[in-house]
Every structure is written in structure tokens, then in C-alpha cells.
Amino acid sequence: MTLFPRARNQTHSMQGNHIAGVATPGNGARQIEMWRGRMEAGAATPPHRHSGEEVVLILSGSGRATVDGHELRYAAGDTLILPAHAVHQIFAESDSEFVSAMPLGDTVALPDGTVMNLPWRA
């Protein structure tokens, strides 16, 4: 059993997205990876995909997501379940907070296959 105190979370910022790895190999996770994030109103993730399923729980705020060309609207309390290999992008229409989980070690890549080196995964 491992406790990773919130005070040790290191937040990384990128284009209006502020993300901390809260369950990563560096803090004791062995099977599931989890991130906690905040998106500024008007911010978006880059279009990307994961090699495994990603689940995103929207804690606050609202916006929209595109998943393989289909648009979905979300609000606080909604859960996005993003299939493996689906190119997706999340757009925050208001300041938003979320928690995201996926199998540990999933590859995260841009649509062209370029693997993203995400600093909050350490």
C-alpha cells in the first residue's frame, strides 16, 4: 500500500492545461495511471490517442470533446470513456477540473504516430 500526499504533486502546464500525475510508477502505481488536471476556459488538449482506454471524470466546468470526428458535450459530473486508439481532443468552454485514468504505460501519441513525452507521467 502506498500513500502519495497531495503536497508532493507536481503540476505541469502546457497551453492552458495544468496536469499532475497522481498515480504513476514514480509514486507507487503498478497497474493504473491517474492524472488530475485543470483546463483554463478556451484551452484544448492537442488531438491525440492512447493505446488503451482512457476514462475522464469531469469534476467541474463544461466543454466539448471530439472522438474520431464525433462531437460530444460534457458538464461537471459527466464521464468520458475514450476507446483505445481513438483520436480525441478536449475543449474547455469554462474553467474545468478533471481526473483521468488509464492502464499504466499506455502510449500517448499524436495522430501521426509521434509519441508524446508527458512530464506528469514520471
Wavefront OBJ file of the C-alpha trace (Angstrom):
o trace
v 0.000 0.000 0.000
v 1.259 3.459 -0.882
v 0.071 6.922 0.094
v 1.159 9.716 -2.211
v 0.434 13.006 -0.401
v -1.183 15.812 -2.391
v 1.604 18.135 -1.239
v 4.039 16.122 -3.407
v 2.009 16.572 -6.602
v 3.959 18.447 -9.220
v 1.757 20.296 -11.691
v 2.984 20.707 -15.259
v 1.468 23.361 -17.514
v 1.059 23.234 -21.279
v -1.168 25.511 -23.401
v -3.720 26.271 -20.678
v -3.694 22.695 -19.364
v -2.324 22.101 -15.855
v -1.816 18.421 -15.024
v -0.316 16.425 -12.149
v 0.346 12.700 -12.177
v -1.336 11.413 -9.006
v -0.788 7.697 -9.670
v 2.339 6.959 -11.701
v 5.217 4.474 -11.424
v 7.219 7.196 -9.676
v 4.745 7.343 -6.811
v 3.936 3.646 -6.484
v 1.332 2.774 -9.158
v 1.759 -0.660 -10.716
v -1.286 -1.163 -12.999
v -3.334 2.023 -13.352
v -2.166 5.541 -14.101
v -4.182 8.563 -12.961
v -3.834 12.279 -13.578
v -5.594 15.268 -12.038
v -5.902 18.346 -14.192
v -7.286 21.783 -14.683
v -8.050 23.427 -18.011
v -8.451 27.155 -18.437
v -11.531 28.382 -20.292
v -10.718 28.282 -24.007
v -7.893 25.738 -23.621
v -7.761 22.461 -25.517
v -5.677 19.337 -25.494
v -3.860 18.553 -28.725
v -5.561 15.875 -30.826
v -4.082 12.604 -29.569
v -4.786 8.933 -28.892
v -3.915 6.333 -26.261
v -3.000 2.697 -26.838
v -5.562 1.722 -24.172
v -8.889 3.016 -22.947
v -8.891 6.359 -21.095
v -11.597 7.397 -18.635
v -12.004 11.098 -17.803
v -14.257 12.247 -14.940
v -15.201 15.923 -15.267
v -15.165 17.415 -11.762
v -16.133 20.972 -12.716
v -16.744 23.086 -15.784
v -18.110 22.277 -19.226
v -16.975 21.932 -22.790
v -16.866 19.544 -25.690
v -14.780 16.674 -26.930
v -14.216 15.238 -30.365
v -13.692 11.487 -30.580
v -12.836 10.070 -34.008
v -14.642 13.004 -35.622
v -17.772 12.833 -33.427
v -18.507 15.737 -31.084
v -19.761 15.267 -27.521
v -20.714 17.933 -24.997
v -19.802 17.455 -21.326
v -20.528 19.103 -17.984
v -19.464 18.634 -14.372
v -20.177 15.101 -13.183
v -20.013 13.555 -16.662
v -17.545 10.797 -17.546
v -15.868 10.490 -20.939
v -14.899 6.918 -21.831
v -12.437 7.167 -24.697
v -11.759 3.945 -26.621
v -8.230 2.722 -27.279
v -6.682 4.239 -30.407
v -9.493 6.813 -30.850
v -8.118 10.222 -31.803
v -9.671 12.663 -29.372
v -9.418 16.273 -28.284
v -10.988 18.015 -25.289
v -12.018 21.682 -25.355
v -12.804 23.559 -22.121
v -15.507 26.190 -22.580
v -15.210 27.209 -18.919
v -12.511 26.688 -16.308
v -12.637 22.933 -15.736
v -11.162 20.253 -13.489
v -10.906 16.540 -14.246
v -9.404 13.231 -13.208
v -8.166 10.855 -15.910
v -7.268 7.154 -15.587
v -5.834 4.546 -17.970
v -3.736 1.384 -17.910
v -0.227 2.122 -16.707
v 2.284 2.545 -19.513
v -0.175 3.307 -22.306
v 1.384 5.029 -25.270
v 0.032 8.533 -25.871
v 0.622 9.768 -29.424
v -0.338 12.462 -31.871
v -2.487 11.369 -34.846
v 0.664 10.989 -36.984
v 2.076 8.455 -34.501
v 4.567 10.794 -32.787
v 4.747 9.636 -29.160
v 4.095 12.424 -26.659
v 6.572 12.690 -23.795
v 4.276 13.881 -20.987
v 6.215 15.201 -17.974
v 3.457 14.396 -15.456
v 3.885 10.668 -16.169
v 7.177 10.443 -14.228
l 1 2 3 4 5 6 7 8 9 10 11 12 13 14 15 16 17 18 19 20 21 22 23 24 25 26 27 28 29 30 31 32 33 34 35 36 37 38 39 40 41 42 43 44 45 46 47 48 49 50 51 52 53 54 55 56 57 58 59 60 61 62 63 64 65 66 67 68 69 70 71 72 73 74 75 76 77 78 79 80 81 82 83 84 85 86 87 88 89 90 91 92 93 94 95 96 97 98 99 100 101 102 103 104 105 106 107 108 109 110 111 112 113 114 115 116 117 118 119 120 121 122
